[in-house]
Amino acid sequence: MIADRYELGQVIGTGGMSEVFVATDTLLGRQVAVKMLRADLARDVNFRERFRREAQNSGRLNHPNIVAVYDTGETEIAGLNTPYIVMELVHGRTLRDIIREDGPLTPAEAASTLIPVCHALQVSHEAGIIHRDIKPANVMITNTGAVKIMDFGIARALDDATSAMTQTSAVIGTAQYLSPEQARGKLADARSDVYALGCVMYETITAHPPFEGETPFAVAYQHVQEDPVKPSEYIRDLTPTAAVNVDAVVLTAMAKHPADRYQSAQEMAEDLERLERHAVTNAARSYVDPVDPPTQVAPAAAPTKVQQEPPAAPKHQAPTPVPAKKNKNSALKVIAALLAVAVLGIGGAFAYDYLSGGSSASKNMVMVPGLEGMSQQEAVEKLESLQLQVAVNEEPNPQIQRGEVIRSNPGAGSSVPPNSTVTLTVSSGKEITEVPDLRGKTTKEAERELKKAGLELDSTVREDASDEVKKGEVMEQSPSAGAQVSRGSKVAITVSTGKATERVPNITGLQWSQAEGNLTALGFRPRVERVDSLEPEGTVIAVSSEGENLPADSEVVVQVSNGQLMVMPDIRMQSPQQAVNTLRQAGWTGDVTKLPEQGTVATPIITDRGKIAGSTPEAGEQVRKDATITIRTYEFDLGAITG
């Protein structure tokens, strides 16, 4: 734990002077990257100052294409105050890795990638800071496609030219991207970053740096004296016009003399935008030769003037880089300058990296052994037995087992002075990536998001009910969003089936007071309909969807008896008074006055006179208890006697 706030996780990167950890900001609950000065350099005042300057320079810059710095400070490790920088955690690949793994980009793709770099550098330059180490390894392409510049470790503020640090850092950076003025030991300015960006553009579209050599000084010499092979010669299927466009942009940025380059990163960005949309660039216009331009010579007393008419049609002639101004002894001066840098030690980190072992003429050289395939421990022991220092970088590699050496720098067979540093690149296994947030997405959308992040969807997709998440959308995932996992890992999801369902209980025959509690306990919303029924009042006689599974908050219609039906009793041969008593016993609540006679029926039996002969409704029919009941009575009539 650092500063009682940042909880360190695994190492995700190792550089020349620092290690980078993934960490959790426990205060804000987010993941960050923490860069710490290596323990073996923490005692070195120069490295501590360089690290402090990186924090200061990066912290001054706020741009979406520059890795953000959140916090800086120092923490005590093994009795030493070790500086650290808390930065934005960026997931993706460096431009160097993309070129190595996927091959070169097309000129339009490269332009699209480097335009944001130009914008970020323009902001940096306007803030008075030059980067001085622009290279593919310091350009990150995130998993979402954003472009970000990293590592302002050797950046210099333009207003600190008189500082001791600056004077000892005149030659600094990576040799393959070093501007001629830096190679000469002169101070760099914003146009030095433009030169480096031209070198990056060159490598991005060709997969080759513009200059290569056995030693950094050999490469630096070429930056000063040699012209690079035109990048278009490495690219197939370019039209003549496109070749001119590409060469013009790259070689203008890489002009030997700063005055012949793009004068700002913004100016280069504008030409890259033209290149991206296949328009003619400003650089290409300046390189196109006119067709048979007429020449006019002024009188002898006046200076000679040459006038050129606009060309009728541009020749598709690849541009030639503008050479730096030099005299006949310039090459010797360059070599002398480079040697002076090495001897006097003003090469800063550049000289530290490559000359720390001393002169090969004064010490026995050591051959670097083959280390590929060894474990890290075996390789370290082997190098230490040869009196060589060891630095270790980790690099994701799904084909090589974690902890095994991928390569060394210098490589096997190289001769180096004793005590030189050999950098081992060790496999960290599969590349680490961040799990995206899949919640609220459909299964297909989740699968696409995982593919973008280099992950796979688990073939088993679980389903579960949810009151909040719509049917068919992801409600849970494992690992959770933001988790750091190896590329290629599987992510399991649970998809919502909609709101939770419950079985409607069997409540028919229960009293409503009891049945209501049974329904509401399961989350249902009962709606009561009072209906006529023979059942006692309050008895449940019917339920909609009884026994079915419904969402918990569904409405359930319940029919409850109002107790207003009865079965009509048989009241025949009873007197009207007896019939009323019989009806009352059956539940009839009607008014006695509502028992009108509907007529009489003749009978020859005198004893039947006045008794009920029939009723409406008839016996056995269901009738409301308050219904009107009509009766027919017997009337004595001798005429009713039949033979």
C-alpha positions as CSV (number, residue, x, y, z in Angstrom):
1,M,0.0,0.0,0.0
2,I,1.4,3.4,-1.0
3,A,0.3,6.6,0.8
4,D,-2.4,4.6,2.6
5,R,-4.3,4.8,-0.7
6,Y,-2.8,2.9,-3.6
7,E,-2.8,-0.9,-3.3
8,L,-0.2,-2.3,-5.7
9,G,-1.0,-5.3,-7.9
10,Q,1.2,-7.1,-10.5
11,V,4.0,-5.5,-12.6
12,I,2.7,-4.7,-16.0
13,G,5.7,-3.0,-17.4
14,T,9.4,-2.5,-16.8
15,G,11.5,0.3,-18.3
16,G,15.1,1.6,-18.2
17,M,14.6,3.3,-14.9
18,S,11.1,2.3,-13.6
19,E,8.6,-0.4,-13.0
20,V,4.9,0.1,-13.6
21,F,2.3,-1.7,-11.4
22,V,-1.5,-2.0,-11.8
23,A,-3.0,-0.7,-8.6
24,T,-6.3,0.1,-7.0
25,D,-7.1,3.6,-5.8
26,T,-8.9,2.7,-2.6
27,L,-10.1,6.2,-2.1
28,L,-11.9,6.6,-5.4
29,G,-12.4,2.9,-6.1
30,R,-10.7,2.8,-9.5
31,Q,-7.8,1.1,-11.1
32,V,-4.7,3.1,-11.9
33,A,-1.1,2.6,-13.0
34,V,1.7,3.4,-10.5
35,K,5.1,4.0,-11.9
36,M,8.0,3.7,-9.4
37,L,11.7,4.4,-9.8
38,R,13.6,1.1,-9.7
39,A,15.1,0.3,-6.3
40,D,18.6,0.0,-7.8
41,L,18.4,3.6,-9.1
42,A,16.6,5.2,-6.1
43,R,20.0,6.3,-4.6
44,D,21.1,8.0,-7.8
45,V,20.4,11.7,-7.6
46,N,20.3,12.1,-11.4
47,F,17.7,9.4,-11.9
48,R,15.6,10.7,-9.0
49,E,15.7,14.2,-10.7
50,R,14.8,12.8,-14.1
51,F,11.9,10.8,-12.5
52,R,10.8,14.0,-10.7
53,R,10.9,15.9,-13.9
54,E,8.7,13.3,-15.7
55,A,6.1,13.7,-13.0
56,Q,6.3,17.5,-13.2
57,N,6.2,17.6,-17.0
58,S,3.4,15.1,-17.4
59,G,1.4,16.7,-14.6
60,R,1.5,20.0,-16.5
61,L,-0.2,18.5,-19.6
62,N,-3.9,17.8,-19.8
63,H,-4.9,16.3,-23.2
64,P,-6.9,13.3,-24.2
65,N,-4.0,11.9,-26.2
66,I,-1.5,12.1,-23.3
67,V,-1.6,9.6,-20.5
68,A,-3.0,11.5,-17.6
69,V,-1.1,11.9,-14.3
70,Y,-3.3,11.8,-11.2
71,D,-0.9,12.0,-8.3
72,T,2.8,12.0,-7.4
73,G,4.8,11.5,-4.2
74,E,7.4,9.5,-2.5
75,T,7.2,6.3,-0.4
76,E,9.7,4.6,1.8
77,I,11.0,1.3,0.4
78,A,13.9,-0.5,2.1
79,G,14.8,2.7,3.9
80,L,14.9,4.8,0.7
81,N,12.4,7.5,-0.3
82,T,11.3,6.2,-3.7
83,P,9.3,8.5,-6.0
84,Y,6.2,7.3,-7.7
85,I,3.7,8.6,-10.2
86,V,0.0,7.6,-10.3
87,M,-1.2,7.6,-13.8
88,E,-4.2,6.7,-15.9
89,L,-4.4,2.9,-16.5
90,V,-4.4,2.4,-20.3
91,H,-5.2,-1.0,-21.8
92,G,-4.0,-1.7,-25.3
93,R,-0.9,-2.2,-27.4
94,T,2.0,0.0,-28.2
95,L,2.6,1.0,-31.8
96,R,5.8,-1.0,-31.7
97,D,3.9,-4.1,-30.7
98,I,1.3,-3.5,-33.5
99,I,4.0,-3.2,-36.1
100,R,5.8,-6.3,-34.8
101,E,2.7,-8.4,-34.5
102,D,0.5,-7.2,-37.4
103,G,3.0,-5.7,-39.8
104,P,3.2,-2.2,-41.2
105,L,0.1,0.1,-41.5
106,T,-1.0,1.6,-44.8
107,P,0.0,5.3,-45.2
108,A,-3.7,6.3,-44.5
109,E,-3.8,4.2,-41.4
110,A,-0.5,5.5,-40.2
111,A,-1.7,9.1,-40.8
112,S,-4.9,8.4,-38.8
113,T,-2.8,7.0,-36.0
114,L,-0.2,9.8,-35.8
115,I,-2.6,12.8,-36.2
116,P,-3.6,12.5,-32.5
117,V,0.2,12.3,-31.6
118,C,0.8,15.6,-33.5
119,H,-2.1,17.2,-31.6
120,A,-0.7,16.0,-28.2
121,L,2.8,17.2,-29.1
122,Q,1.4,20.6,-30.2
123,V,-0.1,21.0,-26.8
124,S,3.1,19.9,-25.1
125,H,5.2,22.3,-27.2
126,E,2.8,25.2,-26.5
127,A,3.3,24.4,-22.8
128,G,7.0,24.7,-23.3
129,I,7.8,21.0,-23.1
130,I,9.5,18.9,-25.7
131,H,9.3,15.1,-25.4
132,R,12.7,14.1,-26.8
133,D,11.9,10.4,-26.9
134,I,9.1,10.0,-29.4
135,K,9.2,6.4,-30.7
136,P,6.7,3.5,-31.4
137,A,7.1,2.1,-27.9
138,N,5.9,5.4,-26.4
139,V,2.7,5.5,-28.5
140,M,-0.2,3.5,-27.1
141,I,-3.3,2.4,-29.0
142,T,-6.0,1.6,-26.4
143,N,-8.5,-1.2,-26.8
144,T,-11.1,1.4,-27.7
145,G,-8.8,2.9,-30.5
146,A,-7.7,6.0,-28.7
147,V,-4.1,7.1,-29.2
148,K,-2.0,8.2,-26.2
149,I,1.6,9.4,-25.8
150,M,3.5,7.9,-22.8
151,D,6.8,8.5,-21.0
152,F,7.8,12.1,-20.6
153,G,10.8,10.8,-18.6
154,I,13.4,12.7,-20.6
155,A,11.2,15.6,-21.6
156,R,12.7,19.1,-21.2
157,A,11.1,22.4,-20.5
158,L,12.2,24.9,-23.0
159,D,12.9,27.5,-20.3
160,D,15.4,25.3,-18.3
161,A,18.2,25.5,-20.9
162,T,20.7,26.7,-18.3
163,S,20.1,24.0,-15.8
164,A,22.7,21.4,-15.0
165,M,20.4,18.6,-15.9
166,T,19.9,20.0,-19.4
167,Q,23.5,20.5,-20.1
168,T,24.2,16.9,-19.3
169,S,21.3,15.6,-21.3
170,A,22.1,17.2,-24.7
171,V,22.2,13.7,-26.4
172,I,19.3,11.7,-25.1
173,G,16.6,9.6,-26.5
174,T,16.6,6.4,-28.6
175,A,19.2,6.3,-31.4
176,Q,16.9,5.2,-34.2
177,Y,14.6,8.3,-33.7
178,L,17.3,10.8,-32.7
179,S,17.3,14.1,-34.6
180,P,20.6,15.3,-36.2
181,E,20.9,18.2,-33.8
182,Q,20.6,15.9,-30.8
183,A,23.2,13.6,-32.3
184,R,25.5,16.6,-32.6
185,G,25.1,17.3,-28.9
186,K,23.0,20.4,-29.5
187,L,19.8,21.3,-27.6
188,A,16.6,20.0,-29.0
189,D,13.5,22.0,-29.8
190,A,10.0,21.2,-30.9
191,R,11.2,20.4,-34.4
192,S,13.3,17.6,-32.9
193,D,10.1,15.9,-31.9
194,V,8.8,16.4,-35.4
195,Y,11.9,14.7,-36.8
196,A,11.4,11.7,-34.4
197,L,7.7,11.6,-35.5
198,G,8.9,11.4,-39.1
199,C,11.1,8.4,-38.1
200,V,8.1,6.8,-36.4
201,M,6.0,7.4,-39.5
202,Y,8.7,5.8,-41.6
203,E,8.8,2.7,-39.4
204,T,5.0,2.5,-39.2
205,I,4.5,2.2,-42.9
206,T,7.6,0.1,-43.7
207,A,8.2,-2.0,-40.6
208,H,11.8,-0.7,-40.7
209,P,13.4,2.2,-38.9
210,P,15.0,4.7,-41.3
211,F,18.5,3.9,-40.1
212,E,20.0,0.8,-38.6
213,G,23.5,0.0,-37.4
214,E,25.6,-2.2,-35.1
215,T,26.0,0.6,-32.5
216,P,23.9,3.6,-31.5
217,F,26.7,5.9,-32.6
218,A,26.6,4.3,-36.1
219,V,22.9,5.0,-36.2
220,A,23.4,8.6,-34.9
221,Y,26.0,9.2,-37.6
222,Q,23.5,8.2,-40.3
223,H,20.9,10.6,-38.9
224,V,23.4,13.4,-39.4
225,Q,25.0,12.4,-42.7
226,E,22.9,9.8,-44.6
227,D,19.7,10.0,-46.5
228,P,17.2,7.2,-45.8
229,V,15.8,4.9,-48.4
230,K,12.5,6.4,-49.6
231,P,9.7,4.8,-47.7
232,S,7.7,4.3,-50.8
233,E,10.3,1.7,-52.0
234,Y,9.1,-0.6,-49.3
235,I,5.4,-0.3,-50.0
236,R,3.7,-2.2,-52.8
237,D,0.9,-1.1,-55.0
238,L,1.4,2.7,-54.5
239,T,0.4,4.9,-57.4
240,P,3.1,7.4,-58.4
241,T,1.1,10.2,-56.9
242,A,0.6,8.4,-53.6
243,A,4.4,7.6,-53.5
244,V,5.2,11.2,-53.9
245,N,2.7,12.1,-51.2
246,V,4.1,9.6,-48.7
247,D,7.7,10.3,-49.3
248,A,7.2,14.1,-49.1
249,V,5.5,13.9,-45.7
250,V,8.0,11.5,-44.2
251,L,11.1,13.1,-45.6
252,T,10.0,16.7,-44.9
253,A,9.6,15.7,-41.2
254,M,13.0,14.0,-41.4
255,A,14.9,16.9,-43.0
256,K,18.4,17.2,-41.7
257,H,18.1,20.9,-40.9
258,P,15.3,21.9,-38.5
259,A,14.4,24.9,-40.7
260,D,13.6,22.5,-43.6
261,R,11.1,20.5,-41.6
262,Y,7.5,21.1,-40.6
263,Q,7.9,24.0,-38.2
264,S,5.3,22.6,-35.8
265,A,3.5,19.4,-35.0
266,Q,0.3,21.1,-36.0
267,E,1.7,21.8,-39.5
268,M,2.6,18.1,-39.8
269,A,-0.9,17.1,-38.6
270,E,-2.5,19.2,-41.4
271,D,-0.4,17.3,-44.0
272,L,-1.2,13.9,-42.4
273,E,-4.9,14.8,-42.6
274,R,-4.5,15.4,-46.3
275,L,-2.6,12.1,-46.6
276,E,-5.3,10.3,-44.8
277,R,-8.0,11.5,-47.3
278,H,-5.6,10.9,-50.2
279,A,-5.3,14.6,-51.0
280,V,-2.1,16.2,-52.3
281,T,0.0,17.3,-49.3
282,N,1.7,20.7,-49.0
283,A,5.0,18.9,-48.8
284,A,4.3,17.1,-52.1
285,R,3.6,20.3,-53.8
286,S,6.9,21.7,-52.8
287,Y,8.7,18.6,-54.1
288,V,7.1,18.4,-57.6
289,D,9.4,19.7,-60.3
290,P,8.1,22.2,-62.9
291,V,7.9,21.2,-66.6
292,D,10.7,22.9,-68.6
293,P,10.7,26.2,-66.6
294,P,11.9,29.2,-68.7
295,T,14.9,31.1,-67.3
296,Q,15.3,34.8,-67.4
297,V,18.7,36.4,-66.7
298,A,18.7,40.0,-65.5
299,P,21.4,42.5,-66.6
300,A,24.9,41.9,-65.2
301,A,24.6,44.6,-62.6
302,A,21.6,43.0,-61.1
303,P,21.4,39.7,-59.3
304,T,20.3,36.7,-61.3
305,K,16.6,35.7,-61.0
306,V,15.1,32.4,-62.0
307,Q,11.3,32.4,-62.7
308,Q,9.3,29.1,-62.8
309,E,5.9,28.8,-64.4
310,P,3.4,26.5,-62.8
311,P,3.7,23.0,-64.2
312,A,1.2,21.8,-66.7
313,A,1.1,18.4,-65.0
314,P,3.1,17.3,-62.0
315,K,5.8,14.8,-62.5
316,H,5.5,11.8,-60.2
317,Q,9.0,12.1,-58.9
318,A,9.8,11.0,-55.4
319,P,11.1,13.8,-53.2
320,T,14.7,14.1,-52.3
321,P,15.4,15.0,-48.7
322,V,16.8,18.5,-48.1
323,P,20.4,18.0,-46.8
324,A,21.6,19.9,-43.9
325,K,24.0,22.7,-44.6
326,K,27.6,21.5,-44.2
327,N,31.1,22.3,-45.2
328,K,33.8,19.9,-46.5
329,N,34.8,19.0,-42.9
330,S,31.3,18.5,-41.6
331,A,31.6,14.7,-41.5
332,L,34.7,14.9,-39.4
333,K,33.1,17.4,-37.2
334,V,30.1,15.1,-36.6
335,I,32.3,12.2,-35.7
336,A,34.3,14.4,-33.4
337,A,31.1,15.7,-31.8
338,L,29.8,12.2,-31.2
339,L,33.1,11.0,-29.7
340,A,33.2,14.1,-27.5
341,V,29.8,13.2,-26.2
342,A,30.9,9.7,-25.3
343,V,34.2,10.7,-23.8
344,L,32.9,13.7,-21.8
345,G,29.8,11.8,-20.6
346,I,27.4,14.5,-21.6
347,G,25.3,11.9,-23.4
348,G,23.0,11.5,-20.3
349,A,20.9,8.4,-20.4
350,F,22.1,7.7,-24.0
351,A,25.7,7.4,-23.0
352,Y,24.7,5.7,-19.7
353,D,22.8,2.9,-21.6
354,Y,25.5,2.1,-24.1
355,L,28.8,3.3,-22.7
356,S,28.6,2.3,-19.1
357,G,30.9,-0.7,-19.6
358,G,33.8,1.5,-20.6
359,S,36.0,1.4,-23.7
360,S,36.3,-1.9,-25.6
361,A,39.9,-1.0,-26.2
362,S,40.7,-1.0,-22.5
363,K,38.8,-4.0,-21.3
364,N,38.3,-7.6,-22.4
365,M,35.0,-8.1,-24.3
366,V,32.4,-10.6,-23.2
367,M,30.2,-12.5,-25.6
368,V,26.5,-12.6,-24.7
369,P,25.3,-16.2,-24.6
370,G,22.2,-17.7,-26.1
371,L,19.5,-17.2,-23.5
372,E,16.2,-17.8,-25.3
373,G,14.1,-20.5,-23.7
374,M,15.9,-20.3,-20.4
375,S,14.0,-19.4,-17.2
376,Q,14.6,-15.9,-16.0
377,Q,16.6,-17.2,-13.0
378,E,18.8,-19.4,-15.2
379,A,19.5,-16.5,-17.6
380,V,20.3,-14.0,-14.8
381,E,22.7,-16.5,-13.1
382,K,24.3,-17.1,-16.5
383,L,24.9,-13.4,-17.2
384,E,26.0,-12.6,-13.7
385,S,28.6,-15.5,-13.9
386,L,30.0,-13.6,-17.0
387,Q,30.2,-10.3,-14.9
388,L,27.3,-8.7,-16.8
389,Q,24.5,-6.7,-15.3
390,V,20.9,-7.7,-15.9
391,A,17.7,-5.7,-16.5
392,V,14.4,-7.5,-17.1
393,N,11.4,-6.4,-19.1
394,E,8.2,-8.4,-19.2
395,E,6.2,-8.9,-22.4
396,P,3.0,-10.8,-23.0
397,N,3.3,-13.8,-25.2
398,P,0.7,-16.5,-25.3
399,Q,3.0,-19.0,-27.0
400,I,5.9,-18.8,-24.5
401,Q,5.5,-20.0,-20.9
402,R,5.5,-17.3,-18.3
403,G,9.0,-16.6,-16.9
404,E,10.9,-17.9,-20.0
405,V,13.3,-15.6,-21.8
406,I,12.0,-14.4,-25.2
407,R,15.1,-12.5,-26.3
408,S,18.0,-10.5,-25.0
409,N,19.4,-7.1,-25.9
410,P,22.3,-7.2,-27.0
411,G,21.5,-10.5,-28.6
412,A,23.3,-13.8,-28.5
413,G,26.8,-13.6,-29.9
414,S,27.2,-9.8,-29.3
415,S,30.5,-8.7,-27.7
416,V,30.1,-6.2,-24.9
417,P,32.4,-4.8,-22.2
418,P,32.3,-6.4,-18.7
419,N,29.6,-5.0,-16.4
420,S,27.5,-4.0,-19.4
421,T,23.8,-4.3,-18.9
422,V,22.0,-7.0,-20.9
423,T,18.2,-6.6,-21.0
424,L,16.2,-9.7,-20.9
425,T,12.7,-9.8,-22.3
426,V,10.8,-12.4,-20.3
427,S,7.4,-13.7,-21.2
428,S,4.6,-12.7,-18.8
429,G,2.3,-15.2,-20.5
430,K,-0.9,-14.0,-22.1
431,E,-1.4,-10.3,-22.4
432,I,-3.4,-8.7,-19.7
433,T,-6.6,-6.9,-20.7
434,E,-9.6,-5.3,-18.9
435,V,-13.0,-7.0,-18.9
436,P,-15.6,-4.6,-20.4
437,D,-18.9,-3.9,-18.7
438,L,-21.5,-6.1,-20.4
439,R,-24.5,-5.3,-18.2
440,G,-27.5,-4.2,-20.2
441,K,-26.2,-5.6,-23.5
442,T,-27.7,-8.5,-25.5
443,T,-25.7,-11.7,-25.8
444,K,-24.6,-10.7,-29.4
445,E,-23.5,-7.3,-28.2
446,A,-21.6,-8.8,-25.3
447,E,-19.8,-11.2,-27.6
448,R,-18.7,-8.3,-29.8
449,E,-17.5,-6.2,-26.9
450,L,-15.5,-9.2,-25.5
451,K,-13.9,-9.8,-29.0
452,K,-12.7,-6.2,-29.1
453,A,-11.0,-6.7,-25.7
454,G,-9.4,-10.0,-26.8
455,L,-11.7,-12.1,-24.7
456,E,-14.2,-14.9,-25.4
457,L,-17.8,-15.5,-24.3
458,D,-18.3,-18.6,-22.2
459,S,-20.4,-21.1,-24.2
460,T,-22.7,-21.6,-21.2
461,V,-25.0,-18.7,-20.9
462,R,-27.1,-18.8,-17.7
463,E,-30.6,-17.3,-17.4
464,D,-32.3,-15.8,-14.4
465,A,-35.2,-13.6,-13.6
466,S,-34.7,-9.9,-12.8
467,D,-37.1,-7.2,-11.8
468,E,-34.7,-4.4,-13.1
469,V,-33.1,-5.9,-16.2
470,K,-35.1,-6.3,-19.4
471,K,-35.6,-9.7,-20.9
472,G,-32.6,-10.8,-23.1
473,E,-30.1,-8.4,-21.5
474,V,-27.0,-9.2,-19.5
475,M,-27.6,-8.9,-15.7
476,E,-24.5,-10.4,-14.3
477,Q,-21.0,-11.3,-15.5
478,S,-17.9,-13.1,-14.2
479,P,-15.2,-11.8,-14.0
480,S,-16.8,-8.5,-13.2
481,A,-16.3,-5.3,-15.3
482,G,-12.8,-3.7,-14.9
483,A,-11.1,-7.0,-13.8
484,Q,-7.6,-7.6,-15.2
485,V,-7.4,-11.0,-17.0
486,S,-5.3,-12.7,-19.6
487,R,-6.2,-12.1,-23.2
488,G,-8.2,-15.1,-24.5
489,S,-9.9,-15.7,-21.2
490,K,-13.6,-16.6,-21.1
491,V,-16.3,-14.4,-19.5
492,A,-19.5,-16.0,-18.3
493,I,-22.8,-14.0,-18.4
494,T,-26.2,-14.4,-16.9
495,V,-29.1,-13.1,-19.1
496,S,-32.3,-11.8,-17.7
497,T,-35.5,-13.8,-18.5
498,G,-37.5,-10.8,-17.4
499,K,-39.3,-10.3,-14.1
500,A,-39.4,-13.3,-11.6
501,T,-42.4,-15.6,-11.9
502,E,-44.5,-17.3,-9.2
503,R,-47.1,-20.0,-9.4
504,V,-50.6,-18.7,-8.7
505,P,-51.7,-20.8,-5.7
506,N,-55.0,-22.8,-5.5
507,I,-57.2,-20.7,-3.3
508,T,-60.7,-21.7,-4.6
509,G,-63.0,-22.5,-1.8
510,L,-61.1,-20.5,0.7
511,Q,-62.5,-17.5,2.5
512,W,-61.3,-14.3,0.8
513,S,-59.7,-13.0,4.0
514,Q,-57.3,-16.0,3.9
515,A,-56.9,-16.1,0.1
516,E,-55.9,-12.5,-0.1
517,G,-52.9,-13.0,2.2
518,N,-51.8,-16.0,0.1
519,L,-51.7,-14.0,-3.1
520,T,-50.1,-10.8,-1.7
521,A,-47.3,-12.8,0.0
522,L,-46.2,-14.0,-3.4
523,G,-46.2,-10.4,-4.8
524,F,-49.5,-10.7,-6.8
525,R,-52.0,-7.9,-7.1
526,P,-55.5,-9.4,-6.6
527,R,-58.5,-7.8,-8.1
528,V,-61.8,-8.9,-6.6
529,E,-65.0,-9.4,-8.5
530,R,-68.2,-10.1,-6.4
531,V,-70.5,-12.6,-8.1
532,D,-73.7,-14.4,-7.3
533,S,-73.1,-17.8,-6.0
534,L,-74.6,-20.6,-3.8
535,E,-71.4,-20.6,-1.8
536,P,-71.4,-18.7,1.5
537,E,-70.6,-15.0,1.2
538,G,-66.8,-14.3,1.0
539,T,-66.0,-17.7,-0.4
540,V,-63.5,-17.7,-3.4
541,I,-65.2,-19.5,-6.3
542,A,-62.8,-18.8,-9.2
543,V,-59.2,-17.5,-9.9
544,S,-57.7,-16.3,-13.2
545,S,-54.5,-18.3,-14.1
546,E,-54.7,-20.5,-11.1
547,G,-51.8,-22.9,-11.1
548,E,-49.9,-20.9,-13.8
549,N,-46.5,-19.1,-13.5
550,L,-46.8,-15.4,-13.7
551,P,-44.5,-12.4,-13.1
552,A,-44.6,-11.7,-9.4
553,D,-46.4,-8.3,-9.7
554,S,-49.1,-9.6,-12.1
555,E,-52.8,-8.9,-11.5
556,V,-54.9,-11.9,-10.5
557,V,-58.7,-11.7,-10.9
558,V,-60.5,-13.4,-8.0
559,Q,-64.2,-14.1,-8.0
560,V,-65.7,-14.0,-4.5
561,S,-69.2,-15.2,-3.7
562,N,-71.6,-12.5,-2.4
563,G,-73.8,-15.3,-1.0
564,Q,-76.9,-14.1,-2.9
565,L,-78.0,-17.4,-4.6
566,M,-80.1,-20.2,-3.1
567,V,-81.8,-23.3,-4.5
568,M,-85.5,-22.9,-4.9
569,P,-87.2,-25.3,-2.5
570,D,-90.3,-27.3,-3.4
571,I,-93.3,-25.5,-1.8
572,R,-96.1,-27.3,-3.7
573,M,-99.1,-28.4,-1.6
574,Q,-98.0,-25.9,1.1
575,S,-100.1,-23.1,2.3
576,P,-98.7,-19.7,1.4
577,Q,-97.7,-19.2,5.1
578,Q,-96.0,-22.6,5.1
579,A,-94.2,-21.7,1.8
580,V,-92.9,-18.5,3.3
581,N,-91.4,-20.4,6.2
582,T,-89.8,-22.9,3.8
583,L,-88.4,-20.1,1.7
584,R,-86.9,-18.4,4.7
585,Q,-85.2,-21.6,5.7
586,A,-83.7,-21.8,2.3
587,G,-82.2,-18.2,2.7
588,W,-84.8,-16.2,0.9
589,T,-84.8,-12.6,2.1
590,G,-87.5,-11.2,-0.2
591,D,-90.6,-9.3,1.0
592,V,-93.7,-11.4,1.7
593,T,-95.6,-9.0,-0.3
594,K,-93.6,-10.1,-3.2
595,L,-95.2,-13.4,-3.1
596,P,-98.1,-12.6,-5.4
597,E,-100.4,-15.2,-6.9
598,Q,-100.0,-15.7,-10.5
599,G,-103.3,-17.4,-10.9
600,T,-105.4,-20.4,-9.7
601,V,-105.6,-24.0,-10.7
602,A,-109.0,-25.7,-10.4
603,T,-109.1,-28.8,-8.3
604,P,-112.1,-31.1,-7.4
605,I,-110.5,-31.9,-4.0
606,I,-111.8,-29.5,-1.5
607,T,-109.0,-30.1,0.9
608,D,-106.5,-28.8,-1.6
609,R,-108.2,-25.5,-1.9
610,G,-105.7,-22.7,-1.1
611,K,-102.7,-24.8,-1.3
612,I,-99.8,-24.0,-3.7
613,A,-100.0,-25.7,-7.0
614,G,-96.7,-24.4,-8.4
615,S,-94.1,-21.6,-8.3
616,T,-91.8,-19.5,-10.5
617,P,-88.9,-20.2,-10.3
618,E,-89.6,-23.9,-10.0
619,A,-88.2,-26.1,-7.4
620,G,-84.5,-26.9,-7.8
621,E,-83.6,-23.7,-9.8
622,Q,-81.0,-21.2,-8.5
623,V,-82.4,-17.9,-7.6
624,R,-81.2,-14.7,-5.9
625,K,-82.2,-14.6,-2.3
626,D,-84.0,-11.3,-2.8
627,A,-85.8,-12.4,-5.9
628,T,-89.5,-12.2,-6.4
629,I,-91.2,-15.5,-6.3
630,T,-94.7,-16.0,-7.7
631,I,-97.1,-18.9,-6.8
632,R,-100.2,-20.5,-8.2
633,T,-102.8,-21.9,-5.7
634,Y,-105.6,-24.5,-6.1
635,E,-109.3,-23.4,-6.3
636,F,-112.1,-25.9,-5.6
637,D,-114.2,-26.6,-8.7
638,L,-116.6,-29.5,-9.0
639,G,-116.5,-29.0,-12.7
640,A,-112.9,-30.1,-12.6
641,I,-114.2,-33.7,-11.9
642,T,-113.9,-35.8,-15.0
643,G,-115.4,-39.1,-15.6
